[in-house]
Amino acid sequence: MNKRGLSLFLAAALLSSCTVGPKYKRPEVTVPDQFRGASASQSTAVADTAWWSMLSDDALRELIAQAVESGYDVRLAAWRVEEARANAGIAASELYPAVQASAGWNKSQQAFFPFEFTIPSQSLYNVNVGLSWEIDLWGRIRHLKEAALARYLASEEARRGVQISLVSDVAAGYFQLRALDFQLEIAKRTAEAFRGTQGLFQRRLEAGLASTLETSSATASLATTNATIPELERRVAEQENLLALLLGSTPHEIRRGAPLEQQIVPPEVPIGIPSDLLKRRPDILEAEQQLIAANAEVGVAVADYFPRISLTAAYGGVAPEVGQLFDEGKMWSIGAGLVTPIFQGTRLKNNKRAAQARWEQAKVQYERSVTNAFVEVANALVAYQKLAATEAELVTAVDAYREAVRVSNSRYLSGLSDYLEVLQAQRQLFPAEQQLAQTRYQRLESLVNLYRALGGGWQEAPHAS
């Protein structure tokens, strides 16, 4: 075949190429008009706010920046992206001809019976350049490239999902730490109050002015409150160590910013419209890329039914001296080959069925990811709203208990009641304050969970102030 004929053959082959296999189409999924529990103003707002800037806590922003830079999970996910990128490059390289070169040398001598080497030994050098190229008539290689590219894009979305989870875990862990700090402060303050009460009763008992019942009750209340302090200190240390792990560092004390009661909690969170969730949540985008990859692999299985056509070419030389390699003994060859399946023992059929089954699995996973996203947003939104109502009631209860302590002290000093009334009021105040601190933390945590569920507010990388 001359050069002109080869060129015409290649042009005809490429022009007549036909990609077989199904074309990708995003599955139809049910998208509600509005998130359950959302108001009209929330549905029309934008959910892509950088939420850490809303909280105005410099220490938290520093922790988030360090976690994004040094966290183990983020670094691991980044290398997975690099691996997927390289695999996509490997698949794309199959579209181009493969050229290989080889060189060799051998020395030989011929012997005659009875093994007498009468002919001088001879050295031969050889150099060869070979080319091979599979013409992708049916799109098999293009489908492989498409699948690898989708896997790469899926890994990128997975990396973003890991970052979202890490940032939210750091924020929730930080709020938990501030809640424990606040509970510890309440416990120490309450213990100090009980210590004063117990000392007073002890002195009155020694003077014969108080009963053993009053003194024992005050001593028990003091001991019970004191017992919570080392437990809270243990939990504070564990929480700091957990945050240090998320930051990718060894255990150390965590810098604090605003106390729990001063953390800004917006009354209403912008959440956007439900259809935006399909474009924003990394797990949904990752699931769709996996679906695209599975669809492309079905195309590969279909293309395997058709013949594979490949071109080969070679050029080289053989000579007794290196300098003579291309002076004499040159050779070249060019050819084309076709391999077509005839009988495969249902291997091709079952291979296609397996690829279609994987596509169906990926489709179900995509649909599940979408539905799960709406469930998580609805749950987080309801939690944020209901915890706000719970917190408001607990604030009222704590204020009432504090007033009861003040009034009982006043009545005791006026001789209108005994000190057991004061002690009872103090006992009621302590758990109410602890519950308020925990609810305040849960509301902050629900804010983080809401933004995690929305997949919004995370595109902008956090920076330390």
C-alpha positions as CSV (number, residue, x, y, z in Angstrom):
1,M,0.0,0.0,0.0
2,N,1.5,3.4,-1.0
3,K,1.3,6.6,1.0
4,R,-1.6,7.9,-1.0
5,G,-3.6,4.7,-0.4
6,L,-2.8,4.7,3.3
7,S,-3.9,8.3,3.6
8,L,-7.2,7.6,1.9
9,F,-7.7,4.5,4.0
10,L,-7.2,6.4,7.3
11,A,-9.4,9.3,6.1
12,A,-12.2,6.9,5.2
13,A,-11.9,5.1,8.4
14,L,-12.0,8.2,10.6
15,L,-14.9,9.7,8.6
16,S,-16.9,6.5,8.8
17,S,-16.3,6.0,12.5
18,C,-19.4,5.6,14.5
19,T,-19.5,5.7,18.3
20,V,-21.8,2.9,19.6
21,G,-23.4,2.7,23.0
22,P,-26.0,4.7,24.9
23,K,-25.7,8.5,25.1
24,Y,-25.8,9.9,28.6
25,K,-28.9,11.5,29.9
26,R,-29.4,12.7,33.5
27,P,-32.1,10.6,35.2
28,E,-35.4,12.4,36.0
29,V,-35.6,13.0,39.8
30,T,-38.3,14.6,41.9
31,V,-37.4,18.0,43.1
32,P,-39.8,19.8,45.5
33,D,-40.8,23.4,44.8
34,Q,-39.7,24.4,48.3
35,F,-37.7,22.8,51.1
36,R,-39.9,21.4,53.8
37,G,-40.0,23.9,56.7
38,A,-38.6,26.8,54.7
39,S,-40.2,30.2,54.5
40,A,-40.7,32.1,51.2
41,S,-37.9,34.6,52.1
42,Q,-35.5,31.7,52.6
43,S,-36.4,30.1,49.3
44,T,-35.6,33.2,47.3
45,A,-32.3,34.0,49.1
46,V,-28.9,32.8,48.2
47,A,-27.3,30.0,50.2
48,D,-23.7,30.5,49.1
49,T,-22.7,32.7,52.0
50,A,-19.4,32.1,53.6
51,W,-20.9,31.1,57.0
52,W,-17.7,31.4,59.0
53,S,-17.7,35.2,58.3
54,M,-21.2,35.4,59.7
55,L,-20.0,33.9,63.0
56,S,-17.2,36.5,63.4
57,D,-15.0,34.3,65.5
58,D,-11.3,34.8,64.6
59,A,-10.2,31.7,66.4
60,L,-12.6,29.5,64.5
61,R,-11.5,30.9,61.2
62,E,-7.9,30.2,62.1
63,L,-8.8,26.6,63.0
64,I,-10.7,26.1,59.7
65,A,-7.8,27.5,57.7
66,Q,-5.3,25.2,59.4
67,A,-7.6,22.2,58.9
68,V,-8.1,22.8,55.2
69,E,-4.4,23.2,54.7
70,S,-3.0,20.4,56.9
71,G,-5.9,18.0,57.7
72,Y,-5.2,14.4,57.0
73,D,-8.5,13.7,55.2
74,V,-8.1,16.7,52.9
75,R,-4.5,15.8,51.9
76,L,-5.5,12.1,51.3
77,A,-8.4,13.2,49.1
78,A,-6.1,15.6,47.2
79,W,-3.8,12.7,46.3
80,R,-6.8,10.6,45.2
81,V,-7.7,13.3,42.8
82,E,-4.1,13.3,41.4
83,E,-4.4,9.5,40.9
84,A,-7.7,9.8,39.1
85,R,-6.3,12.7,37.0
86,A,-3.3,10.4,36.0
87,N,-5.7,7.5,35.1
88,A,-7.7,9.9,32.9
89,G,-4.5,10.8,31.1
90,I,-3.6,7.1,30.6
91,A,-7.0,6.4,29.1
92,A,-6.7,9.5,26.8
93,S,-3.3,8.4,25.5
94,E,-4.9,5.3,23.9
95,L,-6.3,7.6,21.2
96,Y,-2.8,8.3,19.8
97,P,-0.3,6.1,18.1
98,A,2.2,4.3,20.3
99,V,5.8,4.6,19.1
100,Q,8.5,2.4,20.5
101,A,12.2,2.1,19.7
102,S,14.6,-0.8,20.4
103,A,18.3,-1.4,19.9
104,G,20.4,-4.5,20.3
105,W,23.8,-6.1,19.8
106,N,24.8,-9.7,19.5
107,K,28.0,-11.5,18.7
108,S,28.0,-15.0,17.2
109,Q,30.3,-17.6,15.6
110,Q,29.5,-20.6,13.6
111,A,31.2,-24.0,14.4
112,F,31.5,-27.1,12.2
113,F,32.0,-30.7,13.2
114,P,33.8,-31.6,15.3
115,F,33.1,-28.2,16.9
116,E,35.9,-26.3,15.2
117,F,35.4,-22.6,15.0
118,T,37.1,-21.9,11.7
119,I,34.9,-18.9,10.7
120,P,35.6,-15.6,12.5
121,S,33.0,-14.3,15.0
122,Q,30.6,-11.7,13.7
123,S,29.0,-8.7,15.5
124,L,25.6,-7.3,14.5
125,Y,23.9,-4.1,15.7
126,N,20.2,-3.4,15.1
127,V,17.9,-0.4,15.7
128,N,14.2,-0.6,15.2
129,V,11.3,2.0,15.5
130,G,7.8,0.6,15.7
131,L,4.4,2.2,15.6
132,S,1.0,0.7,16.5
133,W,-2.3,2.5,16.5
134,E,-5.8,1.2,17.1
135,I,-8.3,3.1,15.0
136,D,-11.2,3.9,17.3
137,L,-14.0,3.3,14.8
138,W,-16.7,2.3,17.3
139,G,-15.7,4.7,20.2
140,R,-14.3,2.0,22.5
141,I,-11.3,4.1,23.5
142,R,-13.3,7.3,23.6
143,H,-15.7,5.6,26.0
144,L,-12.8,4.5,28.1
145,K,-11.5,8.1,28.1
146,E,-15.0,9.4,29.0
147,A,-15.2,7.0,31.9
148,A,-11.8,7.9,33.3
149,L,-12.5,11.6,33.0
150,A,-15.8,11.1,34.9
151,R,-14.0,9.2,37.6
152,Y,-11.5,12.1,37.9
153,L,-14.3,14.6,38.1
154,A,-16.0,12.4,40.7
155,S,-12.8,12.3,42.8
156,E,-12.7,16.1,42.6
157,E,-16.2,16.4,44.0
158,A,-15.3,13.8,46.6
159,R,-12.4,16.0,47.6
160,R,-14.7,19.0,48.0
161,G,-17.1,16.8,50.0
162,V,-14.3,15.9,52.3
163,Q,-13.4,19.5,52.8
164,I,-17.0,20.4,53.6
165,S,-17.1,17.6,56.2
166,L,-13.8,18.6,57.7
167,V,-14.8,22.3,57.9
168,S,-18.1,21.4,59.5
169,D,-16.5,18.9,61.9
170,V,-14.0,21.5,63.0
171,A,-16.8,24.1,63.5
172,A,-19.0,21.7,65.4
173,G,-16.1,20.5,67.5
174,Y,-15.1,24.1,68.3
175,F,-18.7,24.9,69.4
176,Q,-18.7,21.7,71.5
177,L,-15.5,22.9,73.2
178,R,-17.0,26.3,73.9
179,A,-20.1,24.6,75.3
180,L,-17.9,22.5,77.6
181,D,-16.0,25.6,78.7
182,F,-19.3,27.3,79.5
183,Q,-20.6,24.3,81.4
184,L,-17.3,24.1,83.4
185,E,-17.7,27.8,84.2
186,I,-21.2,27.2,85.4
187,A,-20.2,24.2,87.5
188,K,-17.3,26.2,89.2
189,R,-19.6,29.2,89.9
190,T,-22.3,26.9,91.3
191,A,-19.8,25.0,93.4
192,E,-18.6,28.3,94.8
193,A,-22.1,29.2,95.8
194,F,-22.7,25.8,97.4
195,R,-19.4,26.1,99.2
196,G,-20.6,29.3,100.8
197,T,-23.9,27.7,101.8
198,Q,-22.2,24.6,103.2
199,G,-19.8,26.8,105.2
200,L,-22.6,28.9,106.6
201,F,-24.6,25.8,107.6
202,Q,-21.5,24.2,109.2
203,R,-20.9,27.3,111.3
204,R,-24.5,27.5,112.3
205,L,-24.5,23.8,113.2
206,E,-21.5,24.3,115.4
207,A,-23.3,27.2,117.1
208,G,-26.4,25.1,117.6
209,L,-28.4,27.3,115.1
210,A,-28.8,24.8,112.3
211,S,-29.8,21.2,111.9
212,T,-27.8,18.3,110.7
213,L,-30.3,17.9,107.9
214,E,-29.5,21.3,106.5
215,T,-25.8,20.9,106.8
216,S,-25.9,17.4,105.2
217,S,-28.0,18.7,102.3
218,A,-25.6,21.5,101.7
219,T,-22.6,19.2,101.9
220,A,-24.2,16.7,99.4
221,S,-25.0,19.5,96.9
222,L,-21.5,20.8,97.1
223,A,-20.0,17.4,96.6
224,T,-22.3,16.6,93.7
225,T,-21.4,19.8,91.9
226,N,-17.7,19.3,92.6
227,A,-17.9,15.9,91.0
228,T,-19.0,17.4,87.7
229,I,-15.9,19.6,87.5
230,P,-13.2,16.9,86.8
231,E,-15.5,15.1,84.4
232,L,-16.0,18.3,82.5
233,E,-12.3,19.0,82.5
234,R,-11.7,15.5,81.1
235,R,-14.2,16.1,78.3
236,V,-12.6,19.5,77.5
237,A,-9.1,17.9,77.1
238,E,-10.6,15.1,74.9
239,Q,-12.4,17.7,72.8
240,E,-9.1,19.7,72.3
241,N,-7.3,16.5,71.3
242,L,-10.0,15.6,68.8
243,L,-9.8,19.1,67.3
244,A,-6.0,18.8,67.1
245,L,-6.4,15.5,65.1
246,L,-8.8,17.3,62.7
247,L,-6.1,20.0,62.3
248,G,-3.5,17.4,61.4
249,S,-1.4,18.2,64.6
250,T,-0.5,16.5,67.9
251,P,-2.6,17.2,71.0
252,H,-2.3,20.7,72.2
253,E,-4.4,23.4,73.8
254,I,-6.9,25.1,71.4
255,R,-7.1,28.9,71.2
256,R,-10.5,30.2,72.1
257,G,-12.4,33.1,70.6
258,A,-15.9,34.3,71.5
259,P,-17.5,32.5,74.4
260,L,-20.6,30.3,73.7
261,E,-23.1,32.9,74.9
262,Q,-21.6,35.5,72.5
263,Q,-21.6,33.4,69.4
264,I,-23.8,35.0,66.7
265,V,-26.7,32.8,65.6
266,P,-28.7,34.4,62.7
267,P,-32.5,34.2,63.2
268,E,-33.0,33.0,59.6
269,V,-30.6,31.2,57.2
270,P,-30.7,31.8,53.4
271,I,-31.1,28.3,51.9
272,G,-31.9,29.0,48.2
273,I,-34.2,26.9,46.0
274,P,-34.2,23.1,45.9
275,S,-33.1,22.8,42.3
276,D,-29.8,24.5,43.2
277,L,-29.0,21.6,45.5
278,L,-28.4,19.4,42.5
279,K,-25.7,21.8,41.3
280,R,-24.1,22.5,44.6
281,R,-23.9,19.4,46.8
282,P,-20.7,17.5,46.1
283,D,-22.1,14.1,46.9
284,I,-24.8,14.6,44.3
285,L,-22.3,15.8,41.7
286,E,-20.0,12.9,42.5
287,A,-22.8,10.4,42.1
288,E,-23.7,11.9,38.7
289,Q,-20.1,11.6,37.5
290,Q,-20.0,8.0,38.6
291,L,-23.2,7.5,36.6
292,I,-21.6,9.1,33.6
293,A,-18.6,6.8,34.0
294,A,-20.9,3.7,34.3
295,N,-22.8,4.9,31.1
296,A,-19.5,5.1,29.2
297,E,-18.5,1.6,30.4
298,V,-21.7,0.3,28.8
299,G,-20.5,1.9,25.6
300,V,-17.2,0.1,25.9
301,A,-19.0,-3.3,26.4
302,V,-21.1,-2.6,23.2
303,A,-18.0,-1.6,21.2
304,D,-16.4,-4.9,22.1
305,Y,-18.9,-6.6,19.8
306,F,-17.3,-4.9,16.8
307,P,-14.0,-5.5,15.1
308,R,-10.8,-3.8,16.2
309,I,-8.7,-2.4,13.4
310,S,-5.1,-1.5,14.1
311,L,-2.2,-0.2,12.0
312,T,1.4,-1.1,12.5
313,A,4.6,0.2,11.0
314,A,8.3,-0.5,11.6
315,Y,11.6,0.9,10.4
316,G,15.1,-0.2,11.3
317,G,18.5,-1.4,10.3
318,V,21.0,-4.2,10.9
319,A,24.7,-3.8,10.3
320,P,28.1,-5.1,11.7
321,E,29.0,-1.6,12.7
322,V,27.0,1.1,14.4
323,G,28.0,3.7,11.7
324,Q,26.6,1.4,9.0
325,L,23.1,0.9,10.5
326,F,21.4,3.2,8.1
327,D,23.8,2.7,5.2
328,E,23.0,-0.9,4.6
329,G,20.5,-3.5,5.8
330,K,17.7,-1.0,6.2
331,M,14.1,-2.4,6.3
332,W,10.6,-1.0,6.7
333,S,7.1,-2.5,6.9
334,I,3.6,-1.3,7.2
335,G,0.4,-3.2,7.7
336,A,-3.1,-3.3,9.0
337,G,-4.9,-5.9,11.1
338,L,-8.4,-6.7,12.0
339,V,-9.6,-8.7,15.0
340,T,-13.2,-9.5,15.3
341,P,-15.1,-11.6,17.9
342,I,-16.8,-14.7,16.4
343,F,-17.5,-17.0,19.4
344,Q,-16.8,-15.9,23.0
345,G,-18.9,-18.2,25.0
346,T,-21.4,-15.5,26.0
347,R,-18.5,-13.5,27.5
348,L,-19.4,-10.4,25.5
349,K,-23.1,-10.7,26.3
350,N,-22.5,-11.1,30.0
351,N,-19.9,-8.3,30.0
352,K,-22.5,-6.0,28.6
353,R,-25.1,-7.2,31.1
354,A,-22.7,-6.5,34.0
355,A,-21.9,-3.0,32.7
356,Q,-25.7,-2.3,32.4
357,A,-26.2,-3.6,36.0
358,R,-23.4,-1.2,37.2
359,W,-25.1,1.6,35.4
360,E,-28.5,0.8,37.1
361,Q,-26.7,0.7,40.5
362,A,-25.1,4.1,39.8
363,K,-28.5,5.5,38.8
364,V,-30.1,4.3,42.0
365,Q,-27.2,5.7,44.0
366,Y,-27.7,9.1,42.2
367,E,-31.4,9.1,42.9
368,R,-30.8,8.2,46.6
369,S,-28.2,10.9,46.9
370,V,-30.7,13.5,45.7
371,T,-33.5,12.3,48.0
372,N,-31.1,12.1,50.9
373,A,-30.0,15.7,50.3
374,F,-33.5,17.0,50.6
375,V,-34.0,14.9,53.8
376,E,-30.9,16.3,55.4
377,V,-31.8,19.9,54.5
378,A,-35.3,19.5,55.9
379,N,-34.0,17.8,59.1
380,A,-31.4,20.5,59.7
381,L,-33.8,23.3,59.0
382,V,-36.4,21.9,61.4
383,A,-33.7,21.4,64.0
384,Y,-32.4,24.9,63.7
385,Q,-35.9,26.4,64.0
386,K,-37.1,24.1,66.9
387,L,-33.9,24.5,68.9
388,A,-34.4,28.3,68.7
389,A,-37.8,27.8,70.3
390,T,-36.3,25.5,72.9
391,E,-33.5,27.9,73.7
392,A,-35.9,30.8,74.1
393,E,-37.9,28.8,76.7
394,L,-34.8,27.7,78.5
395,V,-33.6,31.4,78.7
396,T,-36.9,32.2,80.4
397,A,-36.5,29.3,82.8
398,V,-32.9,30.2,83.7
399,D,-34.0,33.8,84.3
400,A,-36.8,32.6,86.5
401,Y,-34.5,30.3,88.5
402,R,-32.0,33.2,89.0
403,E,-34.9,35.4,90.2
404,A,-35.9,32.6,92.6
405,V,-32.4,32.4,94.0
406,R,-32.4,36.2,94.5
407,V,-35.9,36.2,96.2
408,S,-35.1,33.2,98.4
409,N,-31.9,34.9,99.6
410,S,-33.9,38.0,100.3
411,R,-36.5,36.0,102.2
412,Y,-33.9,34.2,104.2
413,L,-32.1,37.4,105.2
414,S,-35.5,38.9,106.2
415,G,-36.2,35.8,108.4
416,L,-39.2,34.8,106.3
417,S,-37.8,31.4,105.4
418,D,-35.0,29.0,106.2
419,Y,-31.9,28.4,104.0
420,L,-33.2,25.2,102.6
421,E,-35.4,27.3,100.3
422,V,-32.2,29.0,99.0
423,L,-30.5,25.7,98.6
424,Q,-33.5,24.3,96.7
425,A,-33.5,27.3,94.3
426,Q,-29.7,26.9,93.7
427,R,-30.2,23.2,92.9
428,Q,-32.8,24.0,90.3
429,L,-30.7,26.7,88.7
430,F,-27.6,24.6,88.1
431,P,-29.1,21.9,85.7
432,A,-31.2,24.6,84.0
433,E,-28.0,26.6,83.1
434,Q,-26.3,23.4,82.0
435,Q,-29.2,22.5,79.7
436,L,-29.3,26.0,78.3
437,A,-25.6,25.7,77.4
438,Q,-26.1,22.4,75.7
439,T,-29.1,23.7,73.7
440,R,-27.1,26.7,72.6
441,Y,-24.4,24.4,71.3
442,Q,-27.0,22.2,69.6
443,R,-28.4,25.2,67.8
444,L,-24.9,26.3,66.6
445,E,-24.3,22.7,65.5
446,S,-27.6,22.6,63.6
447,L,-26.5,25.8,61.8
448,V,-23.3,24.0,60.7
449,N,-25.3,20.9,59.7
450,L,-27.7,23.1,57.6
451,Y,-24.9,24.5,55.6
452,R,-23.3,21.1,55.2
453,A,-26.6,19.7,54.0
454,L,-27.0,22.6,51.5
455,G,-23.5,22.3,50.2
456,G,-23.4,26.0,50.1
457,G,-21.1,28.6,51.6
458,W,-18.1,26.4,51.1
459,Q,-16.7,27.4,47.7
460,E,-14.8,30.3,49.2
461,A,-11.7,29.0,51.0
462,P,-11.5,30.3,54.6
463,H,-8.7,32.5,55.7
464,A,-7.4,33.3,59.1
465,S,-7.7,36.9,60.2
